[in-house]
Amino acid sequence: MPLIKVQSSVPAPEKATIEELLKNLSANLAKHLGKPESYVMTAFEPDVAMSFAGTFDPVCYVEIKSIGNMSSAQTKSMSQEFCQHINEKLGVPTNRIYIEFANATGSMWGWNSSTFG
């Protein structure tokens, strides 16, 4: 059930770039969390009206949600890897990327007409 959702002020890159970004995020999120990639969902929203530090320079907001508890070591490692990858693919400086990590309980996440708890 892990989810990684990227919202950015940058215009949409080519479809192949988006697909490569999402595939990389999916595989690496599964790896970091030790969960099957078959449950990982990714999303990318370009052209979102956003500001950061009072400017409209390229910026990104990333949400990572997962059932269970992510450790501080996991979140630190994911932050480093995902910021670097987003910087390489979208050109957003790493100091203009916020990542929100959220732990979810199984009963609060639905799938396939049921929940995970």
N, CA, C and O atoms as a GROMACS GRO file, in nm:
protein
  468
    1MET      N    1   0.079  -0.120   0.000
    1MET     CA    2   0.000   0.000   0.000
    1MET      C    3   0.083   0.125   0.000
    1MET      O    4   0.026   0.234   0.002
    2PRO      N    5   0.213   0.116  -0.002
    2PRO     CA    6   0.289   0.242  -0.002
    2PRO      C    7   0.250   0.331  -0.119
    2PRO      O    8   0.222   0.284  -0.229
    3LEU      N    9   0.251   0.461  -0.093
    3LEU     CA   10   0.218   0.562  -0.193
    3LEU      C   11   0.328   0.667  -0.193
    3LEU      O   12   0.373   0.711  -0.087
    4ILE      N   13   0.371   0.706  -0.312
    4ILE     CA   14   0.458   0.822  -0.326
    4ILE      C   15   0.394   0.912  -0.432
    4ILE      O   16   0.373   0.871  -0.546
    5LYS      N   17   0.365   1.035  -0.391
    5LYS     CA   18   0.298   1.132  -0.477
    5LYS      C   19   0.386   1.255  -0.488
    5LYS      O   20   0.423   1.314  -0.386
    6VAL      N   21   0.418   1.294  -0.610
    6VAL     CA   22   0.505   1.408  -0.636
    6VAL      C   23   0.424   1.519  -0.701
    6VAL      O   24   0.362   1.498  -0.806
    7GLN      N   25   0.423   1.636  -0.638
    7GLN     CA   26   0.361   1.755  -0.696
    7GLN      C   27   0.473   1.855  -0.722
    7GLN      O   28   0.558   1.877  -0.636
    8SER      N   29   0.472   1.915  -0.840
    8SER     CA   30   0.578   2.008  -0.873
    8SER      C   31   0.527   2.124  -0.957
    8SER      O   32   0.428   2.112  -1.029
    9SER      N   33   0.597   2.234  -0.946
    9SER     CA   34   0.564   2.352  -1.026
    9SER      C   35   0.620   2.343  -1.166
    9SER      O   36   0.584   2.425  -1.252
   10VAL      N   37   0.707   2.247  -1.192
   10VAL     CA   38   0.769   2.238  -1.324
   10VAL      C   39   0.667   2.188  -1.427
   10VAL      O   40   0.576   2.112  -1.394
   11PRO      N   41   0.684   2.231  -1.552
   11PRO     CA   42   0.597   2.178  -1.659
   11PRO      C   43   0.619   2.028  -1.678
   11PRO      O   44   0.725   1.976  -1.643
   12ALA      N   45   0.522   1.962  -1.731
   12ALA     CA   46   0.533   1.818  -1.754
   12ALA      C   47   0.646   1.788  -1.852
   12ALA      O   48   0.648   1.841  -1.963
   13PRO      N   49   0.739   1.702  -1.810
   13PRO     CA   50   0.842   1.659  -1.905
   13PRO      C   51   0.783   1.557  -2.001
   13PRO      O   52   0.664   1.527  -1.995
   14GLU      N   53   0.866   1.505  -2.090
   14GLU     CA   54   0.820   1.404  -2.185
   14GLU      C   55   0.766   1.282  -2.110
   14GLU      O   56   0.808   1.253  -1.998
   15LYS      N   57   0.673   1.213  -2.172
   15LYS     CA   58   0.609   1.096  -2.112
   15LYS      C   59   0.711   0.993  -2.066
   15LYS      O   60   0.697   0.935  -1.959
   16ALA      N   61   0.814   0.969  -2.146
   16ALA     CA   62   0.917   0.871  -2.110
   16ALA      C   63   0.990   0.911  -1.982
   16ALA      O   64   1.026   0.825  -1.902
   17THR      N   65   1.014   1.041  -1.963
   17THR     CA   66   1.080   1.089  -1.842
   17THR      C   67   0.991   1.068  -1.720
   17THR      O   68   1.039   1.028  -1.614
   18ILE      N   69   0.863   1.096  -1.736
   18ILE     CA   70   0.768   1.074  -1.625
   18ILE      C   71   0.762   0.926  -1.589
   18ILE      O   72   0.767   0.890  -1.471
   19GLU      N   73   0.752   0.841  -1.689
   19GLU     CA   74   0.744   0.697  -1.663
   19GLU      C   75   0.871   0.646  -1.595
   19GLU      O   76   0.864   0.564  -1.503
   20GLU      N   77   0.986   0.695  -1.640
   20GLU     CA   78   1.113   0.654  -1.577
   20GLU      C   79   1.119   0.701  -1.432
   20GLU      O   80   1.163   0.626  -1.345
   21LEU      N   81   1.076   0.825  -1.407
   21LEU     CA   82   1.072   0.879  -1.270
   21LEU      C   83   0.984   0.792  -1.182
   21LEU      O   84   1.026   0.752  -1.073
   22LEU      N   85   0.863   0.762  -1.227
   22LEU     CA   86   0.768   0.686  -1.146
   22LEU      C   87   0.814   0.542  -1.124
   22LEU      O   88   0.797   0.488  -1.015
   23LYS      N   89   0.870   0.479  -1.226
   23LYS     CA   90   0.921   0.342  -1.210
   23LYS      C   91   1.033   0.337  -1.108
   23LYS      O   92   1.039   0.246  -1.026
   24ASN      N   93   1.124   0.434  -1.114
   24ASN     CA   94   1.235   0.439  -1.020
   24ASN      C   95   1.183   0.462  -0.878
   24ASN      O   96   1.227   0.395  -0.784
   25LEU      N   97   1.091   0.556  -0.862
   25LEU     CA   98   1.036   0.583  -0.728
   25LEU      C   99   0.963   0.460  -0.674
   25LEU      O  100   0.976   0.428  -0.556
   26SER      N  101   0.888   0.391  -0.758
   26SER     CA  102   0.815   0.272  -0.716
   26SER      C  103   0.910   0.163  -0.667
   26SER      O  104   0.892   0.109  -0.557
   27ALA      N  105   1.009   0.130  -0.748
   27ALA     CA  106   1.103   0.024  -0.712
   27ALA      C  107   1.180   0.058  -0.585
   27ALA      O  108   1.201  -0.027  -0.499
   28ASN      N  109   1.223   0.183  -0.574
   28ASN     CA  110   1.303   0.221  -0.458
   28ASN      C  111   1.221   0.238  -0.331
   28ASN      O  112   1.272   0.215  -0.222
   29LEU      N  113   1.096   0.279  -0.344
   29LEU     CA  114   1.010   0.286  -0.226
   29LEU      C  115   0.986   0.145  -0.171
   29LEU      O  116   0.993   0.123  -0.050
   30ALA      N  117   0.959   0.050  -0.259
   30ALA     CA  118   0.941  -0.089  -0.217
   30ALA      C  119   1.067  -0.140  -0.147
   30ALA      O  120   1.058  -0.206  -0.044
   31LYS      N  121   1.182  -0.110  -0.204
   31LYS     CA  122   1.310  -0.154  -0.147
   31LYS      C  123   1.331  -0.094  -0.007
   31LYS      O  124   1.364  -0.166   0.087
   32HIS      N  125   1.312   0.036   0.006
   32HIS     CA  126   1.334   0.104   0.134
   32HIS      C  127   1.240   0.051   0.242
   32HIS      O  128   1.279   0.039   0.359
   33LEU      N  129   1.116   0.020   0.204
   33LEU     CA  130   1.017  -0.021   0.304
   33LEU      C  131   1.010  -0.172   0.321
   33LEU      O  132   0.944  -0.221   0.413
   34GLY      N  133   1.077  -0.247   0.234
   34GLY     CA  134   1.073  -0.392   0.243
   34GLY      C  135   0.935  -0.448   0.213
   34GLY      O  136   0.893  -0.547   0.272
   35LYS      N  137   0.864  -0.382   0.121
   35LYS     CA  138   0.728  -0.426   0.085
   35LYS      C  139   0.725  -0.462  -0.062
   35LYS      O  140   0.806  -0.411  -0.140
   36PRO      N  141   0.632  -0.548  -0.102
   36PRO     CA  142   0.623  -0.586  -0.244
   36PRO      C  143   0.588  -0.466  -0.331
   36PRO      O  144   0.500  -0.387  -0.297
   37GLU      N  145   0.658  -0.452  -0.443
   37GLU     CA  146   0.629  -0.342  -0.533
   37GLU      C  147   0.488  -0.353  -0.591
   37GLU      O  148   0.431  -0.254  -0.637
   38SER      N  149   0.432  -0.472  -0.590
   38SER     CA  150   0.297  -0.491  -0.644
   38SER      C  151   0.191  -0.410  -0.568
   38SER      O  152   0.080  -0.392  -0.618
   39TYR      N  153   0.225  -0.359  -0.449
   39TYR     CA  154   0.132  -0.275  -0.372
   39TYR      C  155   0.165  -0.126  -0.380
   39TYR      O  156   0.089  -0.045  -0.328
   40VAL      N  157   0.275  -0.089  -0.443
   40VAL     CA  158   0.319   0.051  -0.446
   40VAL      C  159   0.243   0.129  -0.553
   40VAL      O  160   0.228   0.083  -0.666
   41MET      N  161   0.195   0.247  -0.515
   41MET     CA  162   0.130   0.338  -0.609
   41MET      C  163   0.215   0.465  -0.618
   41MET      O  164   0.268   0.513  -0.518
   42THR      N  165   0.227   0.517  -0.741
   42THR     CA  166   0.301   0.641  -0.763
   42THR      C  167   0.210   0.739  -0.836
   42THR      O  168   0.119   0.699  -0.908
   43ALA      N  169   0.235   0.868  -0.815
   43ALA     CA  170   0.158   0.972  -0.884
   43ALA      C  171   0.249   1.092  -0.908
   43ALA      O  172   0.337   1.122  -0.827
   44PHE      N  173   0.227   1.160  -1.020
   44PHE     CA  174   0.303   1.280  -1.052
   44PHE      C  175   0.208   1.387  -1.103
   44PHE      O  176   0.132   1.364  -1.198
   45GLU      N  177   0.213   1.503  -1.041
   45GLU     CA  178   0.131   1.617  -1.082
   45GLU      C  179   0.223   1.733  -1.117
   45GLU      O  180   0.281   1.795  -1.028
   46PRO      N  181   0.238   1.764  -1.247
   46PRO     CA  182   0.318   1.879  -1.287
   46PRO      C  183   0.235   2.007  -1.291
   46PRO      O  184   0.114   2.003  -1.274
   47ASP      N  185   0.301   2.118  -1.313
   47ASP     CA  186   0.234   2.248  -1.332
   47ASP      C  187   0.144   2.290  -1.216
   47ASP      O  188   0.043   2.357  -1.238
   48VAL      N  189   0.180   2.251  -1.094
   48VAL     CA  190   0.102   2.292  -0.978
   48VAL      C  191   0.149   2.431  -0.936
   48VAL      O  192   0.269   2.455  -0.923
   49ALA      N  193   0.056   2.522  -0.916
   49ALA     CA  194   0.092   2.657  -0.871
   49ALA      C  195   0.148   2.647  -0.729
   49ALA      O  196   0.075   2.614  -0.636
   50MET      N  197   0.276   2.675  -0.714
   50MET     CA  198   0.343   2.660  -0.586
   50MET      C  199   0.447   2.770  -0.568
   50MET      O  200   0.503   2.820  -0.666
   51SER      N  201   0.471   2.807  -0.443
   51SER     CA  202   0.583   2.896  -0.412
   51SER      C  203   0.659   2.835  -0.295
   51SER      O  204   0.606   2.753  -0.221
   52PHE      N  205   0.783   2.877  -0.280
   52PHE     CA  206   0.866   2.832  -0.168
   52PHE      C  207   0.967   2.942  -0.142
   52PHE      O  208   1.028   2.995  -0.235
   53ALA      N  209   0.983   2.978  -0.016
   53ALA     CA  210   1.077   3.083   0.024
   53ALA      C  211   1.046   3.214  -0.048
   53ALA      O  212   1.136   3.293  -0.078
   54GLY      N  213   0.918   3.237  -0.076
   54GLY     CA  214   0.875   3.362  -0.137
   54GLY      C  215   0.900   3.374  -0.286
   54GLY      O  216   0.883   3.482  -0.343
   55THR      N  217   0.942   3.263  -0.352
   55THR     CA  218   0.966   3.269  -0.496
   55THR      C  219   0.888   3.160  -0.567
   55THR      O  220   0.836   3.067  -0.506
   56PHE      N  221   0.881   3.176  -0.698
   56PHE     CA  222   0.813   3.077  -0.781
   56PHE      C  223   0.912   2.994  -0.862
   56PHE      O  224   0.875   2.936  -0.963
   57ASP      N  225   1.038   2.989  -0.817
   57ASP     CA  226   1.136   2.902  -0.879
   57ASP      C  227   1.088   2.757  -0.866
   57ASP      O  228   1.004   2.729  -0.781
   58PRO      N  229   1.140   2.665  -0.949
   58PRO     CA  230   1.095   2.526  -0.942
   58PRO      C  231   1.096   2.470  -0.799
   58PRO      O  232   1.190   2.491  -0.723
   59VAL      N  233   0.987   2.400  -0.766
   59VAL     CA  234   0.968   2.347  -0.631
   59VAL      C  235   0.892   2.216  -0.640
   59VAL      O  236   0.821   2.190  -0.737
   60CYS      N  237   0.907   2.133  -0.536
   60CYS     CA  238   0.841   2.003  -0.532
   60CYS      C  239   0.792   1.973  -0.391
   60CYS      O  240   0.858   2.006  -0.292
   61TYR      N  241   0.676   1.909  -0.384
   61TYR     CA  242   0.624   1.857  -0.258
   61TYR      C  243   0.595   1.709  -0.282
   61TYR      O  244   0.528   1.672  -0.378
   62VAL      N  245   0.648   1.625  -0.193
   62VAL     CA  246   0.636   1.480  -0.208
   62VAL      C  247   0.568   1.423  -0.083
   62VAL      O  248   0.604   1.458   0.029
   63GLU      N  249   0.470   1.337  -0.104
   63GLU     CA  250   0.405   1.265   0.006
   63GLU      C  251   0.444   1.118  -0.004
   63GLU      O  252   0.434   1.057  -0.111
   64ILE      N  253   0.487   1.062   0.107
   64ILE     CA  254   0.514   0.919   0.115
   64ILE      C  255   0.433   0.865   0.231
   64ILE      O  256   0.451   0.907   0.346
   65LYS      N  257   0.344   0.770   0.201
   65LYS     CA  258   0.259   0.709   0.302
   65LYS      C  259   0.277   0.558   0.298
   65LYS      O  260   0.295   0.499   0.192
   66SER      N  261   0.272   0.498   0.416
   66SER     CA  262   0.286   0.353   0.423
   66SER      C  263   0.221   0.302   0.551
   66SER      O  264   0.220   0.370   0.654
   67ILE      N  265   0.166   0.181   0.542
   67ILE     CA  266   0.113   0.117   0.662
   67ILE      C  267   0.230   0.067   0.745
   67ILE      O  268   0.323   0.007   0.692
   68GLY      N  269   0.225   0.093   0.873
   68GLY     CA  270   0.334   0.055   0.962
   68GLY      C  271   0.414   0.178   1.001
   68GLY      O  272   0.373   0.291   0.974
   69ASN      N  273   0.526   0.155   1.062
   69ASN     CA  274   0.609   0.266   1.109
   69ASN      C  275   0.738   0.274   1.029
   69ASN      O  276   0.814   0.178   1.021
   70MET      N  277   0.762   0.391   0.970
   70MET     CA  278   0.888   0.416   0.903
   70MET      C  279   0.985   0.470   1.008
   70MET      O  280   0.951   0.560   1.085
   71SER      N  281   1.104   0.416   1.011
   71SER     CA  282   1.204   0.460   1.109
   71SER      C  283   1.272   0.588   1.059
   71SER      O  284   1.264   0.622   0.941
   72SER      N  285   1.337   0.657   1.150
   72SER     CA  286   1.409   0.778   1.112
   72SER      C  287   1.523   0.745   1.015
   72SER      O  288   1.555   0.826   0.928
   73ALA      N  289   1.583   0.629   1.030
   73ALA     CA  290   1.689   0.588   0.936
   73ALA      C  291   1.630   0.569   0.796
   73ALA      O  292   1.692   0.609   0.697
   74GLN      N  293   1.512   0.508   0.788
   74GLN     CA  294   1.448   0.488   0.659
   74GLN      C  295   1.411   0.621   0.594
   74GLN      O  296   1.438   0.643   0.476
   75THR      N  297   1.350   0.711   0.671
   75THR     CA  298   1.306   0.838   0.613
   75THR      C  299   1.426   0.923   0.570
   75THR      O  300   1.420   0.991   0.467
   76LYS      N  301   1.533   0.919   0.646
   76LYS     CA  302   1.652   0.995   0.608
   76LYS      C  303   1.710   0.941   0.478
   76LYS      O  304   1.747   1.018   0.389
   77SER      N  305   1.719   0.810   0.466
   77SER     CA  306   1.772   0.746   0.345
   77SER      C  307   1.682   0.775   0.225
   77SER      O  308   1.731   0.804   0.116
   78MET      N  309   1.550   0.766   0.245
   78MET     CA  310   1.457   0.794   0.136
   78MET      C  311   1.465   0.940   0.094
   78MET      O  312   1.463   0.970  -0.026
   79SER      N  313   1.475   1.030   0.189
   79SER     CA  314   1.485   1.172   0.157
   79SER      C  315   1.606   1.200   0.069
   79SER      O  316   1.596   1.271  -0.031
   80GLN      N  317   1.718   1.144   0.107
   80GLN     CA  318   1.841   1.165   0.030
   80GLN      C  319   1.826   1.110  -0.113
   80GLN      O  320   1.856   1.180  -0.210
   81GLU      N  321   1.779   0.987  -0.124
   81GLU     CA  322   1.768   0.924  -0.255
   81GLU      C  323   1.664   0.989  -0.344
   81GLU      O  324   1.690   1.018  -0.460
   82PHE      N  325   1.544   1.014  -0.288
   82PHE     CA  326   1.436   1.068  -0.370
   82PHE      C  327   1.461   1.214  -0.408
   82PHE      O  328   1.428   1.253  -0.520
   83CYS      N  329   1.518   1.294  -0.320
   83CYS     CA  330   1.552   1.432  -0.356
   83CYS      C  331   1.652   1.434  -0.472
   83CYS      O  332   1.637   1.511  -0.566
   84GLN      N  333   1.753   1.350  -0.463
   84GLN     CA  334   1.854   1.343  -0.568
   84GLN      C  335   1.792   1.301  -0.701
   84GLN      O  336   1.822   1.359  -0.805
   85HIS      N  337   1.708   1.200  -0.697
   85HIS     CA  338   1.646   1.150  -0.821
   85HIS      C  339   1.553   1.254  -0.883
   85HIS      O  340   1.554   1.275  -1.004
   86ILE      N  341   1.474   1.320  -0.800
   86ILE     CA  342   1.383   1.425  -0.851
   86ILE      C  343   1.463   1.540  -0.909
   86ILE      O  344   1.427   1.595  -1.013
   87ASN      N  345   1.572   1.576  -0.843
   87ASN     CA  346   1.660   1.680  -0.895
   87ASN      C  347   1.712   1.643  -1.034
   87ASN      O  348   1.711   1.725  -1.126
   88GLU      N  349   1.757   1.519  -1.049
   88GLU     CA  350   1.812   1.474  -1.178
   88GLU      C  351   1.706   1.471  -1.289
   88GLU      O  352   1.734   1.508  -1.402
   89LYS      N  353   1.585   1.425  -1.256
   89LYS     CA  354   1.482   1.408  -1.357
   89LYS      C  355   1.402   1.535  -1.387
   89LYS      O  356   1.362   1.558  -1.501
   90LEU      N  357   1.379   1.619  -1.283
   90LEU     CA  358   1.294   1.737  -1.302
   90LEU      C  359   1.369   1.869  -1.293
   90LEU      O  360   1.316   1.974  -1.330
   91GLY      N  361   1.493   1.864  -1.244
   91GLY     CA  362   1.571   1.987  -1.232
   91GLY      C  363   1.536   2.073  -1.113
   91GLY      O  364   1.577   2.189  -1.107
   92VAL      N  365   1.462   2.019  -1.018
   92VAL     CA  366   1.427   2.094  -0.897
   92VAL      C  367   1.542   2.080  -0.797
   92VAL      O  368   1.581   1.969  -0.763
   93PRO      N  369   1.598   2.193  -0.751
   93PRO     CA  370   1.707   2.184  -0.653
   93PRO      C  371   1.662   2.109  -0.527
   93PRO      O  372   1.547   2.123  -0.484
   94THR      N  373   1.751   2.032  -0.469
   94THR     CA  374   1.714   1.951  -0.353
   94THR      C  375   1.670   2.036  -0.234
   94THR      O  376   1.594   1.990  -0.150
   95ASN      N  377   1.719   2.160  -0.227
   95ASN     CA  378   1.678   2.247  -0.115
   95ASN      C  379   1.543   2.314  -0.140
   95ASN      O  380   1.500   2.399  -0.062
   96ARG      N  381   1.477   2.275  -0.249
   96ARG     CA  382   1.342   2.324  -0.278
   96ARG      C  383   1.244   2.206  -0.289
   96ARG      O  384   1.141   2.215  -0.356
   97ILE      N  385   1.278   2.096  -0.221
   97ILE     CA  386   1.192   1.978  -0.218
   97ILE      C  387   1.158   1.947  -0.072
   97ILE      O  388   1.247   1.926   0.011
   98TYR      N  389   1.030   1.944  -0.042
   98TYR     CA  390   0.982   1.898   0.089
   98TYR      C  391   0.925   1.757   0.070
   98TYR      O  392   0.858   1.728  -0.030
   99ILE      N  393   0.952   1.672   0.167
   99ILE     CA  394   0.893   1.538   0.167
   99ILE      C  395   0.820   1.518   0.300
   99ILE      O  396   0.877   1.538   0.407
  100GLU      N  397   0.694   1.480   0.290
  100GLU     CA  398   0.616   1.447   0.410
  100GLU      C  399   0.602   1.296   0.418
  100GLU      O  400   0.551   1.232   0.326
  101PHE      N  401   0.648   1.238   0.528
  101PHE     CA  402   0.635   1.095   0.552
  101PHE      C  403   0.519   1.074   0.649
  101PHE      O  404   0.510   1.143   0.751
  102ALA      N  405   0.431   0.981   0.618
  102ALA     CA  406   0.316   0.955   0.705
  102ALA      C  407   0.296   0.806   0.721
  102ALA      O  408   0.289   0.731   0.624
  103ASN      N  409   0.287   0.764   0.847
  103ASN     CA  410   0.254   0.625   0.879
  103ASN      C  411   0.102   0.613   0.883
  103ASN      O  412   0.033   0.700   0.936
  104ALA      N  413   0.050   0.506   0.828
  104ALA     CA  414  -0.095   0.483   0.828
  104ALA      C  415  -0.125   0.352   0.900
  104ALA      O  416  -0.044   0.259   0.899
  105THR      N  417  -0.241   0.347   0.962
  105THR     CA  418  -0.286   0.220   1.019
  105THR      C  419  -0.362   0.144   0.911
  105THR      O  420  -0.426   0.204   0.825
  106GLY      N  421  -0.355   0.013   0.915
  106GLY     CA  422  -0.418  -0.070   0.813
  106GLY      C  423  -0.566  -0.047   0.799
  106GLY      O  424  -0.620  -0.053   0.688
  107SER      N  425  -0.634  -0.021   0.909
  107SER     CA  426  -0.780  -0.001   0.903
  107SER      C  427  -0.818   0.133   0.839
  107SER      O  428  -0.934   0.155   0.806
  108MET      N  429  -0.722   0.221   0.820
  108MET     CA  430  -0.749   0.352   0.762
  108MET      C  431  -0.707   0.361   0.615
  108MET      O  432  -0.701   0.470   0.557
  109TRP      N  433  -0.677   0.244   0.555
  109TRP     CA  434  -0.636   0.242   0.414
  109TRP      C  435  -0.715   0.133   0.343
  109TRP      O  436  -0.700   0.015   0.374
  110GLY      N  437  -0.798   0.172   0.248
  110GLY     CA  438  -0.883   0.078   0.176
  110GLY      C  439  -0.820   0.029   0.048
  110GLY      O  440  -0.741   0.100  -0.015
  111TRP      N  441  -0.857  -0.091   0.009
  111TRP     CA  442  -0.812  -0.152  -0.116
  111TRP      C  443  -0.898  -0.274  -0.146
  111TRP      O  444  -0.932  -0.350  -0.056
  112ASN      N  445  -0.933  -0.291  -0.272
  112ASN     CA  446  -1.002  -0.411  -0.318
  112ASN      C  447  -1.128  -0.441  -0.235
  112ASN      O  448  -1.152  -0.554  -0.194
  113SER      N  449  -1.206  -0.337  -0.213
  113SER     CA  450  -1.333  -0.346  -0.139
  113SER      C  451  -1.318  -0.380   0.008
  113SER      O  452  -1.415  -0.421   0.072
  114SER      N  453  -1.199  -0.362   0.064
  114SER     CA  454  -1.177  -0.390   0.206
  114SER      C  455  -1.072  -0.291   0.257
  114SER      O  456  -1.050  -0.187   0.196
  115THR      N  457  -1.009  -0.324   0.367
  115THR     CA  458  -0.900  -0.245   0.421
  115THR      C  459  -0.783  -0.337   0.451
  115THR      O  460  -0.795  -0.459   0.442
  116PHE      N  461  -0.670  -0.277   0.489
  116PHE     CA  462  -0.553  -0.357   0.524
  116PHE      C  463  -0.550  -0.393   0.673
  116PHE      O  464  -0.452  -0.452   0.720
  117GLY      N  465  -0.654  -0.359   0.747
  117GLY     CA  466  -0.652  -0.391   0.891
  117GLY      C  467  -0.785  -0.428   0.946
  117GLY      O  468  -0.796  -0.456   1.066
   0.00000   0.00000   0.00000
